[in-house]
Amino acid sequence: MKKKIFQNINFKISNTLPKGSIIILGISGGSDSIALLNMIKNLKNDYQIIACHMNHMIRNSKSDADEIFVKKICKEANVKLIVKKVNIPNLSKIEKFGLEEISRIKRREFFEYNFKKFNAKKIVLAHHLDDQVETFLMRLSRGTSLTGLESIKENDGRYFRPMLDVSKDEILEYAQINNLEWREDETNKDNLFTRNFIRNKIIPLFKELNPKFNNSVNNIINIIKETNTYIDKNIEVFLKKNISIENNIIILNLLSFSGKPKAFIFSVIAMVLKKFFSLNQNLIYKNMEDTHALIAKKGPSGQVNIKNNIVIEKGYSKLFFYNLKKIPNKDFFYKTKELKSSSFDFFKLHITKDINKKGYSYFTIKNTDNILIRSFKKGDRISYSKNKKTKKLQDIYINEKIPKLARNYIPLLILNNDIIKIPFVDAKTSSESISKYDLIGIKITSKLIEKMIK
């Protein structure tokens, strides 16, 4: 490795990590992570290095040999080591992810657990230029956003990759000059893995056309990064004006897209998924195209299912982004033994005997009446006249353009099996009184529902 390159890495590390910092260092036993450990130790910046090695149990005894080797290296370097064994082949079958994907997920979980446990400054990884080019081509081949084409970032939140501009050959040269030992992973030659196929088959062909192919790709990535930085600043301003967040549901006003080009809409979708759901690597072009088609279609509703339980849902003039596992329960049921003002998961019940209060519906009921509060059910009907004529609640919601997602959260007030009040709609039931005597006023408020239907 050229002296100038080594000095540049040293500068990056020292500039990013103050002396004495606690750092999590991902270490596999390969030449890249061993070289990085050596560089960091040689800086003599009194870093508290916590090396983390995950035994993926893919290569049986060879995986165990990697673990033994890493223990030896860390002992000689006087570096604290944490080892975790994860049966990746089994997990891959259970969770229905490829070996590469589930390995990446479990490594990140392992690193981030220890990052929090030790209150570390950064998670330092040994990704290099060849990794960067492979990632770019992988994402390009399956389709992705401009954000996705940025590929691996050098300084990405808690992650720091100081060797991202350095080639694999330069790292090997450094390791040989410094007489370092490392382990070779023979699965890197298995072209059934996408990354290996790109590394071993595709990139050599490009290098026949352009020996400096990796540098050319890196230049393109840097241009994309600069372009994305400019776009992101404008998108951030747009999002501040046009989105709101309640109960882990992101609500975007679709009218704000009026007159905006497709590229702008794509960028907004990508930014929301990245910023609020940490989706970057998993975001593919089809997600973007499907969401744009959903927005553009004339129908009032529809959904696009993204990875990891993320859903984008259209509801009339609103677009909702949410994680199915992190939003309030759509099927709720509460019993009230006594009518009094109360707070629930995402709404509040207000009770009054003052007949002049605005926003209340009044009923000839008693405080002791057992009012039930529940979510919408298919087939619900309301009585809207004294002669008990009924109407489907579904039809009321459609007439008043209540988004499907919001319908699940509107709390219905039930007495003696009859719906007596539907909050947030204009339609009134026959139970709502126009008299001004012996009445109890009821009002439901909810920031979530109000923002979903306005």
PADRENMI-858502 format. One line per field, with one value per residue (C-alpha): y, x, z; residue number from 1. Coordinates in Angstrom, 3 decimals, m for minus. Layout:
yy Y / ...
xx X / ...
zz Z / ...
i NUM / ...
//
This chain:
yy 0.000 / 3.387 / 5.541 / 8.365 / 6.045 / 4.768 / 8.337 / 9.217 / 6.326 / 7.360 / 10.923 / 9.755 / 7.562 / 10.217 / 12.933 / 10.844 / 9.099 / 11.266 / 9.814 / 7.320 / 6.577 / 3.285 / 1.614 / m1.565 / m3.244 / m5.885 / m8.620 / m11.708 / m12.908 / m11.963 / m9.712 / m6.577 / m6.562 / m7.796 / m4.938 / m2.412 / m3.680 / m3.295 / 0.272 / 1.349 / m0.191 / 1.506 / 4.931 / 4.723 / 6.888 / 4.899 / 3.626 / 1.152 / m1.434 / m3.995 / m6.507 / m8.371 / m11.660 / m13.557 / m17.266 / m17.825 / m21.644 / m21.877 / m23.612 / m25.989 / m26.688 / m23.914 / m21.358 / m22.608 / m22.329 / m18.676 / m18.064 / m19.666 / m17.590 / m14.314 / m15.130 / m15.636 / m12.358 / m10.317 / m11.859 / m10.969 / m7.412 / m7.106 / m6.320 / m7.254 / m9.734 / m10.694 / m13.769 / m14.805 / m18.021 / m17.828 / m20.776 / m18.823 / m21.821 / m22.667 / m19.049 / m18.656 / m21.452 / m20.277 / m16.599 / m17.277 / m14.968 / m15.781 / m16.605 / m13.255 / m11.198 / m12.946 / m12.844 / m9.091 / m8.577 / m10.659 / m9.024 / m5.589 / m6.686 / m8.049 / m4.911 / m2.536 / m4.437 / m4.024 / m0.449 / 0.416 / m1.836 / m0.232 / 3.274 / 3.230 / 6.141 / 4.201 / 0.766 / 0.504 / m1.864 / m2.874 / m2.380 / m1.337 / m0.075 / m3.530 / m4.034 / m0.660 / m1.520 / m4.918 / m3.299 / m0.699 / m3.392 / m5.570 / m2.705 / m1.586 / m5.110 / m5.467 / m1.849 / 0.779 / 4.502 / 7.201 / 6.879 / 3.161 / 3.826 / 5.705 / 2.163 / 1.933 / 5.162 / 5.950 / 7.727 / 6.510 / 7.310 / 4.947 / 3.146 / 4.232 / 2.653 / 4.330 / 2.046 / 2.597 / 4.299 / 1.598 / m1.411 / m5.031 / m5.340 / m2.392 / m3.948 / m7.268 / m5.407 / m3.698 / m7.020 / m8.696 / m5.819 / m5.873 / m9.681 / m10.026 / m13.362 / m13.798 / m16.433 / m17.080 / m17.822 / m20.352 / m19.525 / m16.293 / m18.458 / m19.871 / m18.074 / m19.197 / m16.136 / m12.980 / m10.879 / m13.564 / m13.946 / m10.196 / m10.164 / m13.227 / m13.110 / m9.669 / m7.196 / m8.915 / m8.413 / m4.699 / m4.467 / m5.872 / m2.806 / m0.428 / m1.500 / 1.391 / 0.322 / 0.375 / 3.971 / 4.962 / 3.479 / 5.218 / 8.550 / 7.938 / 7.130 / 10.393 / 12.351 / 10.588 / 11.470 / 15.157 / 15.083 / 13.354 / 15.873 / 18.695 / 16.841 / 15.808 / 19.408 / 20.316 / 17.208 / 17.945 / 21.373 / 19.783 / 17.131 / 19.671 / 21.434 / 18.438 / 15.511 / 14.800 / 11.863 / 10.355 / 6.991 / 5.843 / 6.586 / 9.016 / 11.087 / 12.916 / 15.228 / 14.039 / 17.454 / 18.626 / 16.474 / 18.477 / 19.562 / 17.787 / 15.619 / 11.863 / 12.131 / 14.464 / 12.087 / 9.158 / 11.144 / 11.967 / 8.306 / 7.232 / 9.900 / 8.904 / 5.213 / 5.954 / 8.557 / 7.002 / 3.281 / 2.936 / 1.484 / 2.184 / m0.998 / m2.852 / m0.204 / m1.311 / 0.444 / m1.612 / m0.202 / 3.307 / 2.550 / 0.780 / 3.665 / 6.228 / 4.186 / 4.058 / 7.849 / 8.442 / 6.053 / 7.470 / 5.082 / 6.441 / 3.615 / 0.969 / m0.382 / m1.145 / m3.665 / m2.933 / m5.259 / m5.773 / m5.097 / m1.587 / m0.516 / 2.538 / 3.116 / 5.609 / 7.043 / 9.733 / 12.795 / 11.200 / 8.814 / 6.780 / 5.097 / 2.639 / m0.502 / m3.049 / m4.099 / m0.575 / 1.039 / 0.953 / m2.124 / m1.794 / m4.153 / m2.562 / m2.902 / m0.953 / m1.213 / 1.792 / 1.010 / 4.706 / 7.550 / 9.858 / 11.586 / 9.077 / 8.603 / 5.595 / 4.452 / 7.078 / 8.972 / 10.719 / 10.482 / 13.764 / 13.850 / 16.943 / 17.932 / 21.469 / 21.599 / 24.659 / 23.199 / 23.142 / 19.937 / 17.609 / 15.204 / 14.939 / 11.822 / 10.996 / 8.449 / 7.939 / 7.953 / 4.331 / 3.150 / 0.678 / 2.361 / 0.192 / 1.689 / m0.469 / m0.436 / m0.729 / m4.149 / m5.243 / m5.002 / m2.257 / m0.220 / 2.848 / 3.916 / 7.468 / 8.173 / 7.726 / 4.933 / 3.018 / 3.320 / 2.083 / 2.757 / 0.905 / 2.583 / 1.620 / 3.773 / 6.724 / 6.461 / 6.336 / 9.303 / 11.369 / 10.201 / 8.698 / 6.780 / 3.023 / 3.156 / 5.873 / 3.835 / 1.198 / 3.756 / 5.730 / 4.699 / 3.759 / 4.302 / 1.400 / 1.188 / m1.863 / m3.207 / m0.007 / 2.445 / 5.755 / 7.890 / 7.898 / 10.486 / 12.531 / 12.223 / 14.504 / 11.705 / 11.533 / 8.591 / 8.614 / 8.410 / 11.911 / 14.217 / 17.642 / 18.139 / 20.240 / 18.461 / 15.621 / 15.206 / 13.994 / 15.374 / 13.121 / 14.074 / 12.034 / 13.705 / 12.132 / 13.817 / 10.651 / 10.493 / 14.244 / 14.303 / 11.240 / 12.672 / 16.418
xx 0.000 / 1.356 / 2.496 / 0.157 / m2.882 / m1.889 / m1.477 / m4.911 / m6.526 / m4.689 / m5.934 / m9.540 / m9.421 / m7.797 / m10.130 / m13.276 / m12.332 / m10.960 / m8.162 / m9.404 / m12.645 / m14.422 / m14.856 / m16.548 / m14.367 / m15.909 / m13.322 / m13.726 / m10.121 / m9.742 / m6.999 / m9.204 / m10.206 / m6.783 / m5.099 / m7.535 / m6.896 / m3.149 / m3.547 / m5.686 / m3.282 / m0.294 / m1.908 / m1.356 / m4.413 / m5.352 / m8.518 / m10.519 / m11.032 / m13.799 / m13.435 / m16.620 / m16.437 / m19.508 / m19.134 / m21.724 / m21.448 / m21.606 / m18.258 / m18.438 / m14.932 / m13.435 / m15.755 / m14.551 / m10.948 / m11.615 / m12.908 / m9.829 / m7.563 / m9.324 / m9.023 / m5.265 / m4.830 / m6.799 / m4.929 / m1.583 / m2.840 / m4.244 / m7.694 / m10.966 / m12.899 / m16.572 / m17.592 / m21.116 / m22.140 / m25.173 / m26.446 / m26.955 / m27.960 / m30.811 / m31.910 / m31.889 / m34.441 / m36.605 / m36.737 / m36.660 / m33.719 / m30.672 / m27.448 / m25.889 / m28.886 / m29.497 / m25.743 / m25.711 / m28.793 / m27.434 / m24.004 / m25.582 / m27.699 / m24.569 / m22.517 / m25.283 / m26.049 / m22.433 / m22.317 / m25.085 / m23.789 / m20.345 / m21.508 / m19.093 / m18.217 / m18.398 / m18.715 / m15.623 / m15.735 / m13.159 / m15.175 / m12.977 / m13.226 / m13.856 / m16.781 / m18.124 / m18.052 / m19.672 / m22.466 / m23.050 / m23.379 / m25.612 / m28.034 / m27.840 / m28.679 / m31.829 / m32.975 / m32.778 / m33.138 / m30.479 / m30.014 / m29.382 / m26.732 / m24.690 / m23.860 / m21.729 / m21.138 / m17.869 / m19.444 / m22.995 / m24.439 / m22.819 / m20.855 / m17.400 / m15.493 / m12.071 / m10.764 / m13.602 / m11.325 / m8.641 / m8.524 / m8.306 / m4.900 / m3.571 / m4.832 / m3.168 / 0.053 / m0.123 / m0.765 / 2.192 / 4.622 / 3.664 / 3.909 / 0.293 / m1.493 / m5.049 / m7.608 / m9.010 / m12.711 / m13.073 / m16.798 / m15.662 / m15.028 / m18.567 / m20.313 / m23.756 / m23.579 / m24.537 / m21.673 / m19.122 / m20.550 / m20.201 / m16.689 / m15.368 / m17.231 / m18.641 / m16.027 / m13.081 / m14.950 / m15.380 / m11.689 / m10.836 / m12.564 / m11.227 / m8.429 / m9.410 / m13.046 / m13.268 / m12.027 / m14.493 / m17.392 / m16.171 / m16.173 / m19.777 / m20.769 / m19.217 / m21.184 / m24.388 / m23.628 / m23.239 / m26.459 / m28.334 / m27.066 / m28.563 / m31.848 / m32.105 / m31.891 / m34.871 / m36.814 / m36.222 / m37.817 / m40.761 / m41.306 / m41.295 / m44.205 / m46.212 / m45.962 / m47.062 / m46.411 / m48.851 / m48.619 / m45.830 / m47.923 / m46.372 / m49.103 / m48.359 / m50.758 / m50.985 / m52.127 / m48.567 / m47.413 / m49.509 / m47.360 / m44.277 / m42.213 / m41.929 / m38.265 / m39.215 / m41.951 / m39.505 / m37.048 / m39.700 / m40.726 / m37.080 / m36.393 / m39.419 / m38.498 / m34.870 / m35.422 / m38.304 / m37.911 / m34.134 / m34.816 / m32.000 / m30.297 / m33.627 / m35.295 / m35.726 / m37.028 / m40.237 / m41.162 / m40.841 / m42.690 / m45.548 / m45.942 / m45.956 / m48.599 / m50.667 / m50.505 / m51.324 / m54.287 / m57.812 / m59.032 / m59.258 / m57.351 / m54.674 / m51.483 / m47.883 / m46.163 / m42.494 / m40.051 / m40.006 / m43.733 / m43.530 / m46.722 / m47.500 / m51.257 / m53.333 / m56.526 / m58.161 / m55.896 / m53.507 / m50.573 / m49.746 / m46.428 / m46.286 / m44.782 / m47.540 / m45.890 / m45.554 / m48.973 / m51.927 / m54.110 / m56.873 / m59.156 / m59.976 / m62.754 / m63.274 / m66.001 / m66.981 / m68.534 / m69.087 / m69.210 / m66.287 / m63.586 / m60.839 / m57.730 / m57.164 / m54.368 / m54.784 / m57.957 / m59.645 / m63.237 / m64.685 / m67.882 / m69.892 / m73.301 / m72.923 / m75.400 / m73.754 / m70.336 / m69.328 / m68.275 / m70.241 / m73.039 / m75.803 / m77.640 / m80.443 / m78.367 / m77.140 / m73.652 / m74.147 / m75.048 / m72.473 / m71.160 / m68.886 / m66.186 / m64.950 / m63.468 / m65.373 / m66.655 / m67.761 / m71.570 / m71.954 / m75.125 / m76.564 / m80.110 / m80.530 / m84.245 / m86.963 / m88.590 / m85.299 / m84.225 / m80.637 / m77.643 / m74.376 / m71.519 / m69.282 / m71.421 / m71.188 / m67.396 / m67.293 / m69.672 / m67.571 / m64.285 / m62.836 / m59.625 / m59.775 / m56.924 / m58.714 / m61.947 / m60.155 / m59.322 / m62.561 / m63.927 / m67.632 / m69.837 / m72.221 / m75.231 / m77.498 / m75.861 / m76.679 / m74.103 / m75.074 / m72.158 / m69.666 / m67.005 / m65.312 / m68.155 / m71.119 / m73.707 / m75.741 / m77.533 / m81.150 / m79.780 / m78.292 / m80.768 / m81.984 / m83.555 / m81.744 / m82.853 / m81.345 / m78.534 / m74.940 / m72.490 / m69.889 / m66.926 / m64.008 / m60.733 / m57.715 / m54.747 / m54.158 / m57.652 / m57.921 / m54.699 / m55.716 / m59.031 / m58.400
zz 0.000 / m0.946 / 1.978 / 0.952 / 1.071 / 4.508 / 5.764 / 4.402 / 6.316 / 9.482 / 9.047 / 8.573 / 11.669 / 13.872 / 12.556 / 13.135 / 16.381 / 19.210 / 21.348 / 23.907 / 22.028 / 22.594 / 19.225 / 18.052 / 15.406 / 13.177 / 12.706 / 10.514 / 10.418 / 6.742 / 5.407 / 5.436 / 9.109 / 10.256 / 8.344 / 9.816 / 13.354 / 12.758 / 11.448 / 14.391 / 16.918 / 15.243 / 15.643 / 19.414 / 20.065 / 23.173 / 21.552 / 23.607 / 20.887 / 21.341 / 18.528 / 17.553 / 15.672 / 14.501 / 13.790 / 11.049 / 11.327 / 7.523 / 7.005 / 9.996 / 11.336 / 9.182 / 10.795 / 14.195 / 12.993 / 12.028 / 15.556 / 17.138 / 14.863 / 15.745 / 19.467 / 19.004 / 17.075 / 19.604 / 22.528 / 20.934 / 20.231 / 23.763 / 22.357 / 24.035 / 21.881 / 21.874 / 19.908 / 18.963 / 17.250 / 14.965 / 12.939 / 9.735 / 7.555 / 9.950 / 10.308 / 6.537 / 6.221 / 9.129 / 8.182 / 4.410 / 3.680 / 1.584 / 3.440 / 2.474 / 3.606 / 6.928 / 7.694 / 7.144 / 9.330 / 12.207 / 12.061 / 12.299 / 15.254 / 16.953 / 16.313 / 17.347 / 20.545 / 21.653 / 20.379 / 22.856 / 25.624 / 25.681 / 24.728 / 21.799 / 19.552 / 16.265 / 14.727 / 12.524 / 9.549 / 6.927 / 3.741 / 0.822 / m2.761 / m4.256 / m1.827 / m2.898 / m6.617 / m6.002 / m3.982 / m6.707 / m9.387 / m7.197 / m6.639 / m10.247 / m11.440 / m9.326 / m9.618 / m6.907 / m6.195 / m6.537 / m2.787 / m3.190 / m5.844 / m3.258 / m2.127 / 1.023 / 2.950 / 4.658 / 7.612 / 8.045 / 11.450 / 13.925 / 11.172 / 9.995 / 7.089 / 6.754 / 3.962 / 1.485 / m1.085 / m0.841 / m3.175 / m2.065 / m3.741 / m1.730 / 1.505 / 0.648 / m0.103 / 3.300 / 5.055 / 3.313 / 3.962 / 7.665 / 7.886 / 9.004 / 9.195 / 8.010 / 7.091 / 3.617 / 3.225 / 0.410 / 0.068 / m1.612 / m4.687 / m4.696 / m7.562 / m6.405 / m4.117 / m6.016 / m4.678 / m5.543 / m9.063 / m9.622 / m8.126 / m9.927 / m13.238 / m14.036 / m12.797 / m14.587 / m17.880 / m17.180 / m16.298 / m19.703 / m21.166 / m18.542 / m16.162 / m13.871 / m13.794 / m9.979 / m9.839 / m12.561 / m10.579 / m7.435 / m9.301 / m10.408 / m6.813 / m5.615 / m8.243 / m7.158 / m3.532 / m4.389 / m6.429 / m3.608 / m1.065 / m3.145 / m3.700 / m0.038 / 1.165 / m1.009 / 0.000 / 3.699 / 3.250 / 1.414 / 4.104 / 6.934 / 5.246 / 4.088 / 6.489 / 10.030 / 12.335 / 14.815 / 16.564 / 14.197 / 11.110 / 8.615 / 6.932 / 3.676 / 1.863 / m1.747 / m2.951 / m2.261 / m5.210 / m7.648 / m10.591 / m9.241 / m11.631 / m11.201 / m10.166 / m7.310 / m6.088 / m6.241 / m4.118 / m1.514 / m1.209 / m0.891 / 1.754 / 3.888 / 3.757 / 4.558 / 7.263 / 9.183 / 8.458 / 7.917 / 4.467 / 2.086 / 0.945 / 0.708 / m1.433 / m5.035 / m8.138 / m8.197 / m4.764 / m6.188 / m9.416 / m7.625 / m5.175 / m7.960 / m9.815 / m6.608 / m6.251 / m9.919 / m10.182 / m9.988 / m7.276 / m3.710 / m2.020 / m2.390 / m0.847 / m1.698 / 0.553 / 1.073 / 2.865 / 6.643 / 7.299 / 5.823 / 4.032 / 1.907 / 1.731 / m0.194 / 1.265 / m0.877 / m0.553 / 1.945 / 1.704 / 4.801 / 5.594 / 8.482 / 9.952 / 10.608 / 13.864 / 15.273 / 14.764 / 17.187 / 17.204 / 14.599 / 16.542 / 19.906 / 22.487 / 25.723 / 28.386 / 30.471 / 33.864 / 34.464 / 31.979 / 32.708 / 30.744 / 29.976 / 27.834 / 25.615 / 23.303 / 20.568 / 21.515 / 24.435 / 25.660 / 26.991 / 29.078 / 30.093 / 31.454 / 30.150 / 27.237 / 25.678 / 24.907 / 21.263 / 19.530 / 21.802 / 20.893 / 23.500 / 24.592 / 27.035 / 28.900 / 32.468 / 33.893 / 34.884 / 31.372 / 30.048 / 26.942 / 24.813 / 22.608 / 19.759 / 16.283 / 13.003 / 11.944 / 8.507 / 8.272 / 10.912 / 10.433 / 12.163 / 12.823 / 11.543 / 11.997 / 14.625 / 12.624 / 12.839 / 9.201 / 8.917 / 6.782 / 6.319 / 8.152 / 5.230 / 2.903 / 5.286 / 5.334 / 1.532 / 1.169 / 3.570 / 1.984 / 5.146 / 4.272 / 4.856 / 7.366 / 9.379 / 9.462 / 11.534 / 14.209 / 14.570 / 17.998 / 17.764 / 20.828 / 21.444 / 23.802 / 23.913 / 20.728 / 18.805 / 17.469 / 19.074 / 17.923 / 15.031 / 15.815 / 13.069 / 10.540 / 9.808 / 9.864 / 13.065 / 14.634 / 15.852 / 19.410 / 19.264 / 20.973 / 19.930 / 23.360 / 25.933 / 29.094 / 31.144 / 28.673 / 28.803 / 26.228 / 24.660 / 22.487 / 21.110 / 20.209 / 18.497 / 16.851 / 14.829 / 13.303 / 12.820 / 10.790 / 8.782 / 7.608 / 7.296
i 1 / 2 / 3 / 4 / 5 / 6 / 7 / 8 / 9 / 10 / 11 / 12 / 13 / 14 / 15 / 16 / 17 / 18 / 19 / 20 / 21 / 22 / 23 / 24 / 25 / 26 / 27 / 28 / 29 / 30 / 31 / 32 / 33 / 34 / 35 / 36 / 37 / 38 / 39 / 40 / 41 / 42 / 43 / 44 / 45 / 46 / 47 / 48 / 49 / 50 / 51 / 52 / 53 / 54 / 55 / 56 / 57 / 58 / 59 / 60 / 61 / 62 / 63 / 64 / 65 / 66 / 67 / 68 / 69 / 70 / 71 / 72 / 73 / 74 / 75 / 76 / 77 / 78 / 79 / 80 / 81 / 82 / 83 / 84 / 85 / 86 / 87 / 88 / 89 / 90 / 91 / 92 / 93 / 94 / 95 / 96 / 97 / 98 / 99 / 100 / 101 / 102 / 103 / 104 / 105 / 106 / 107 / 108 / 109 / 110 / 111 / 112 / 113 / 114 / 115 / 116 / 117 / 118 / 119 / 120 / 121 / 122 / 123 / 124 / 125 / 126 / 127 / 128 / 129 / 130 / 131 / 132 / 133 / 134 / 135 / 136 / 137 / 138 / 139 / 140 / 141 / 142 / 143 / 144 / 145 / 146 / 147 / 148 / 149 / 150 / 151 / 152 / 153 / 154 / 155 / 156 / 157 / 158 / 159 / 160 / 161 / 162 / 163 / 164 / 165 / 166 / 167 / 168 / 169 / 170 / 171 / 172 / 173 / 174 / 175 / 176 / 177 / 178 / 179 / 180 / 181 / 182 / 183 / 184 / 185 / 186 / 187 / 188 / 189 / 190 / 191 / 192 / 193 / 194 / 195 / 196 / 197 / 198 / 199 / 200 / 201 / 202 / 203 / 204 / 205 / 206 / 207 / 208 / 209 / 210 / 211 / 212 / 213 / 214 / 215 / 216 / 217 / 218 / 219 / 220 / 221 / 222 / 223 / 224 / 225 / 226 / 227 / 228 / 229 / 230 / 231 / 232 / 233 / 234 / 235 / 236 / 237 / 238 / 239 / 240 / 241 / 242 / 243 / 244 / 245 / 246 / 247 / 248 / 249 / 250 / 251 / 252 / 253 / 254 / 255 / 256 / 257 / 258 / 259 / 260 / 261 / 262 / 263 / 264 / 265 / 266 / 267 / 268 / 269 / 270 / 271 / 272 / 273 / 274 / 275 / 276 / 277 / 278 / 279 / 280 / 281 / 282 / 283 / 284 / 285 / 286 / 287 / 288 / 289 / 290 / 291 / 292 / 293 / 294 / 295 / 296 / 297 / 298 / 299 / 300 / 301 / 302 / 303 / 304 / 305 / 306 / 307 / 308 / 309 / 310 / 311 / 312 / 313 / 314 / 315 / 316 / 317 / 318 / 319 / 320 / 321 / 322 / 323 / 324 / 325 / 326 / 327 / 328 / 329 / 330 / 331 / 332 / 333 / 334 / 335 / 336 / 337 / 338 / 339 / 340 / 341 / 342 / 343 / 344 / 345 / 346 / 347 / 348 / 349 / 350 / 351 / 352 / 353 / 354 / 355 / 356 / 357 / 358 / 359 / 360 / 361 / 362 / 363 / 364 / 365 / 366 / 367 / 368 / 369 / 370 / 371 / 372 / 373 / 374 / 375 / 376 / 377 / 378 / 379 / 380 / 381 / 382 / 383 / 384 / 385 / 386 / 387 / 388 / 389 / 390 / 391 / 392 / 393 / 394 / 395 / 396 / 397 / 398 / 399 / 400 / 401 / 402 / 403 / 404 / 405 / 406 / 407 / 408 / 409 / 410 / 411 / 412 / 413 / 414 / 415 / 416 / 417 / 418 / 419 / 420 / 421 / 422 / 423 / 424 / 425 / 426 / 427 / 428 / 429 / 430 / 431 / 432 / 433 / 434 / 435 / 436 / 437 / 438 / 439 / 440 / 441 / 442 / 443 / 444 / 445 / 446 / 447 / 448 / 449 / 450 / 451 / 452 / 453 / 454
//
